[in-house]
Amino acid sequence: MRSASVLILTDEPEFARLLTACWQAERHAPGITVLSSELWQEHEAAPYDLVVVGPVLDGKSPGVLRSFESTAAVILCVPADSRDFGQLRSRYPRLVHIPLREDWAQTLLLVAGESLRRAEALRLAKQAEGRAAKNEHQATLGRYMVDMKHSVNNALTSMLGNAELLLLEPGQLSSQSLAQIKTIHSMALRINEIMQRFSSLASEMKEAETASQAETEPEPASPGSHR
């Protein structure tokens, strides 16, 4: 598992210090970046796996939250009676709020751990989707090559036949033309070898797929068996 990235955005250094110390005491600590609301700018909105917004200057929380994408995982850690909290809760329904009370750090680490695991799962799912799409494209190309195999073989047969006919009467050709026809003949043979290898691979893959399906299919019940 790669190292997760966490942004702690707060104007209270003690909040950032305590939370960072708690995280670093964990067995798998994420990469942590600490910024104040004064340093934070929208164009700095890097794709962090998690953003923890702690106490910031009065009135700055809405602006800070607006700078994040709607899909960003954000934990807001402010007092429950914060002046901004009522507006933020109605405007950002997916926002996770952890009140600043005695056990806030432990609660935040538990919630953050689940959020980071979810972010990792989503990342892996996206990678799997990308690989599946790539494999599908390659499978489409492979099917096209199988479909075109007969036409390619016919074209190669024609090329080889005509080149061999010309090579049977070398006296009617200039030395340059003779060399070019020999090159055409040699390359056509090479392409033919590649196509034969491709046909062999296609047959091997089909046999392997059939064998795999046979292994996964349930065996038919014998006539004398009873449920």
C-alpha positions in Angstrom: 0.0 0.0 0.0 1.4 3.4 -1.0 1.8 6.2 1.6 -1.4 8.2 2.0 -1.3 12.0 1.8 -3.0 14.1 4.4 -3.4 17.9 4.5 -3.9 19.6 7.9 -5.3 23.1 7.4 -5.5 25.1 10.6 -4.6 28.5 12.1 -3.8 26.9 15.5 -0.3 25.5 15.6 -1.1 23.4 18.7 -3.9 21.6 16.9 -1.5 20.7 14.0 1.3 19.7 16.4 -0.9 17.4 18.5 -2.6 15.7 15.6 0.7 15.2 13.8 2.3 13.7 16.9 -0.6 11.3 17.3 -0.4 10.3 13.6 3.3 9.8 13.7 2.9 7.4 16.7 0.8 5.1 14.5 2.4 2.1 12.8 1.6 3.4 9.3 1.7 7.2 9.4 0.6 9.1 6.3 2.5 11.8 4.6 1.4 15.0 6.3 1.3 18.6 5.1 0.4 21.5 7.4 -0.8 24.8 6.1 -2.6 27.8 7.6 -5.5 29.5 6.0 -3.3 32.4 5.0 -1.0 30.1 3.0 -3.8 28.1 1.5 -4.8 29.0 -2.0 -7.1 27.3 -4.4 -4.5 26.6 -7.0 -2.6 24.6 -4.4 -5.4 22.1 -4.1 -3.3 19.0 -4.7 -5.1 15.7 -4.8 -4.7 14.8 -1.1 -6.3 11.6 0.1 -7.7 13.4 3.1 -8.1 17.0 4.3 -8.4 17.8 8.0 -9.7 21.3 8.6 -9.1 22.4 12.1 -9.8 25.8 13.8 -9.2 28.7 11.4 -9.7 32.4 11.6 -13.3 33.5 12.0 -15.3 33.4 8.7 -12.6 31.5 6.7 -14.0 28.0 6.9 -16.6 28.4 4.1 -14.0 29.9 1.7 -11.5 27.1 2.5 -14.1 24.4 1.9 -15.2 25.9 -1.3 -11.7 25.5 -2.7 -11.9 21.7 -2.5 -13.7 19.4 -5.0 -17.0 18.1 -4.0 -15.6 14.5 -4.0 -12.7 15.4 -1.6 -12.7 13.6 1.7 -12.8 16.4 4.3 -13.0 16.2 8.1 -13.9 19.4 9.9 -12.7 19.5 13.5 -14.2 22.6 15.2 -16.4 23.1 18.3 -20.1 22.1 17.8 -21.2 25.6 18.7 -18.9 27.2 16.1 -20.4 30.2 14.3 -19.7 28.7 10.9 -20.7 25.2 11.6 -24.5 25.5 11.1 -24.0 27.0 7.6 -21.3 24.5 6.7 -23.4 21.5 7.7 -26.3 22.5 5.5 -24.1 23.5 2.6 -21.7 20.4 2.6 -23.8 17.4 3.6 -20.9 15.0 3.0 -18.7 16.8 5.4 -17.6 14.8 8.4 -17.7 16.8 11.6 -15.7 15.9 14.8 -16.4 18.3 17.7 -13.4 19.6 19.5 -13.7 17.9 22.9 -11.5 15.9 25.2 -11.2 12.8 22.9 -11.2 14.6 19.6 -7.7 13.4 18.5 -8.5 9.7 19.0 -11.9 10.0 17.3 -10.3 11.8 14.4 -7.7 9.1 13.9 -10.3 6.4 13.8 -12.5 8.3 11.3 -9.5 9.3 9.2 -8.3 5.7 9.1 -11.6 4.6 7.6 -11.5 7.5 5.1 -8.0 6.7 4.0 -8.8 3.0 3.5 -11.8 4.0 1.4 -9.6 6.4 -0.7 -7.1 3.5 -1.2 -9.9 1.1 -2.3 -11.3 3.7 -4.7 -7.8 4.3 -6.2 -7.2 0.5 -6.6 -10.7 0.2 -8.2 -9.8 3.0 -10.7 -6.5 1.3 -11.6 -8.3 -2.0 -12.1 -10.9 -0.3 -14.4 -8.0 1.2 -16.3 -6.3 -2.2 -16.7 -9.6 -3.8 -17.7 -10.2 -1.2 -20.4 -6.7 -1.6 -21.7 -7.1 -5.4 -21.8 -10.4 -5.0 -23.6 -8.8 -2.8 -26.3 -6.0 -5.4 -26.7 -8.6 -8.2 -26.9 -10.5 -6.3 -29.6 -7.3 -5.9 -31.6 -6.5 -9.6 -31.1 -10.0 -10.6 -32.4 -9.6 -8.3 -35.4 -6.3 -9.9 -36.2 -7.8 -13.4 -36.0 -10.7 -12.3 -38.2 -8.2 -10.9 -40.8 -5.8 -13.8 -40.7 -7.3 -15.5 -43.7 -7.2 -12.3 -45.8 -3.6 -11.6 -44.8 -2.6 -15.2 -45.7 -4.2 -14.8 -49.1 -2.3 -11.6 -49.7 1.0 -13.2 -48.6 0.4 -16.2 -50.9 -0.1 -13.9 -53.8 3.0 -11.8 -53.0 5.2 -14.9 -52.6 3.8 -16.5 -55.8 4.4 -13.5 -58.0 7.8 -12.9 -56.5 8.8 -16.5 -57.1 7.6 -16.3 -60.7 9.7 -13.2 -61.4 12.7 -14.9 -59.7 12.4 -17.9 -62.1 13.5 -15.5 -65.0 16.3 -13.4 -63.5 17.7 -12.6 -67.0 14.7 -10.3 -67.7 15.4 -8.2 -64.7 18.0 -5.6 -63.9 20.3 -6.3 -60.9 18.5 -3.6 -58.9 15.0 -5.0 -59.6 16.2 -8.5 -58.8 17.5 -7.4 -55.5 14.3 -5.6 -54.7 12.2 -8.6 -55.6 14.4 -10.8 -53.4 13.8 -8.4 -50.5 10.0 -8.5 -51.1 10.1 -12.3 -51.1 12.2 -12.5 -48.0 10.0 -10.0 -46.0 6.8 -11.8 -47.2 8.3 -15.1 -45.8 9.1 -13.3 -42.5 5.5 -12.0 -42.3 4.2 -15.4 -43.0 6.3 -16.8 -40.1 4.8 -14.2 -37.8 1.3 -15.0 -38.9 1.9 -18.7 -38.3 3.2 -18.0 -34.8 0.2 -15.8 -34.2 -2.2 -18.6 -35.3 -0.4 -21.0 -33.0 -0.7 -18.6 -30.0 -4.4 -18.1 -30.8 -4.9 -21.9 -30.8 -3.0 -22.3 -27.5 -5.0 -19.5 -25.8 -8.3 -21.0 -27.0 -7.3 -24.5 -25.7 -6.3 -23.0 -22.3 -9.6 -21.1 -22.1 -11.6 -24.3 -22.9 -9.6 -26.2 -20.2 -10.2 -23.4 -17.7 -13.9 -23.5 -18.3 -14.0 -27.3 -18.0 -12.3 -27.0 -14.6 -14.8 -24.5 -13.3 -17.9 -26.2 -14.5 -19.6 -28.6 -12.0 -19.3 -32.3 -12.8 -22.6 -33.9 -13.8 -24.2 -36.1 -11.2 -24.0 -39.8 -11.8 -27.3 -41.6 -12.5 -27.2 -43.4 -9.2 -26.5 -40.4 -7.0 -29.2 -39.0 -4.7 -29.5 -35.6 -3.1 
